[in-house]
Amino acid sequence: MRDLPVDGGMLRVRGVELACRQVGHGPPLLVLHGGSGPTPGASYLAALAAHFTIILPTHPGFYGSPHHGRIRSVDDLAYLYLDLIDDYGLDGLTVMGFSMGGWLALEMATKTCARLERLLLVDAVGVKFADRETRQFPDIFAQAQDAVARLMFHDPARMTPDFAALSEDELAAFVTNREALIHYVWEPYLHNPKLLARLHRVKVPVTCIWGDSDGLATPNYGRQLAAALPDARFELIRQAGHAPQLEQPQAFVAAVLAACGGQPARVEP
């Protein structure tokens, strides 16, 4: 595919200045990050860049990226990225979404799959199967950080950041990302009440890749999501929580390549 006109790390989409990176070579892979923001230096991305042209935008508001008045919800983000896909002719596109990014990928695919090849949903949220009075996902904004870490990681001691060791810029990024996440997912909390009834519109193959220790969006929820989609399979990654791409990058890359018909790759630990 041709290079996107990313100028100084920014891509213009219908009047919106979108922070964006493009790396690698091969068929296009749009990576939609979750609430922690993009992780451009992660080993799984370096491994996947040998197989794909990775398009890695930063949702408006994350990491101090510009807000835009008309981008107020996950639904608004879905139309923003569909405009990006159309404006730059990204045909045969694989969309990979993490957590909130998986919700975003589903919202996009229920609107149109015209240019999409497949979806890869990694510990996605966005769909509520529980009844109206039952919470589908634990409230991560009402719990202490150590409790949230136990929900999010298989090995919290290894994966939880040492906030005392972070720089002022890193702490500011953490706070900014948290504020941006609340902006998009707070009400309704981590889901769209209408999305379940729209899943039949997802006309492309879907692979749901899940960490077996995810306490936020549990593996049982992931299996329900796969069963509710027309053409989906469920892939479990052992010894990983809500971010298997970070806890088990080698197994994660192997799962992605298998889903896309390629060969597993090794990732340096």
URURDA-V963196 format. One line per field, one symbol per residue. ss: DSSP state (A for helix, B for strand, O for the rest). phi: phi as a letter, one per 20 degrees, with the letter a starting at -180 (. if undefined). psi: psi as a letter, one per 20 degrees, with the letter a starting at -180 (. if undefined). A space follows every 10 residues. Layout:
ss->???
phi->???
psi->???
//
This chain:
ss->OOOOOOBOOB BBBOOBBBBB BBBBOOBBBB BBOOOOOOOO OOAAAAAAOO OBBBBBBOOO OAAAOOOOOO OOOAAAAAAA AAAAAAAOOO OOBBBBBBOA AAAAAAAAAA AOOOOBBBBB BBOOOBOOOO OOOOOOOOOO OOOOAAAAAA AAOOOAAAAO OOAAAOOAAA AAAAAAAAAA AAAAAOOOOO BOOOOAAAAA AOOOBBBBBB BOOOOOOOAA AAAAAAAAOO OBBBBBBOOO OOOAAAAOAA AAAAAAAAAO OOOOOOOOO
phi->.ffffedmnc ceclndedfb ccbnbpffce ddfefenfcf efffffffff cceedcedgg oelmfffcge ddbffffgfg fffgfffdme emeeddcdlg ffggffffff eadgdeeadc ddlfdodddf ffedffcgef eddfffffff fecfcgfeef feffefffff ffffffffff fggedfcffl adgefgfdff efedfcdedc efdfdedfgf fffffffeef bbcdcedflb dfcffefcff fffffffffe nddgdecff
psi->qqqqmookjq ppolipoopq qpqaqaqpoo oorbiirqmh jqhhggghii hqoponqpqp hqkjqpqphi nirhgghghg hhgggghjln qkppppppdh hggggggghi gqjhjqgrqo oolqahpphr rhipphqqoi ijqqhhhghh hhqhnhhhhp qnhhiqrhgg ghgggggggg gghhjgoqok rohihgiihi iojqqppopq pijoignrhg ghhggghiqh nqqppppqlq cimhhhhmhg hggggghghj jaqqqqpp.
//
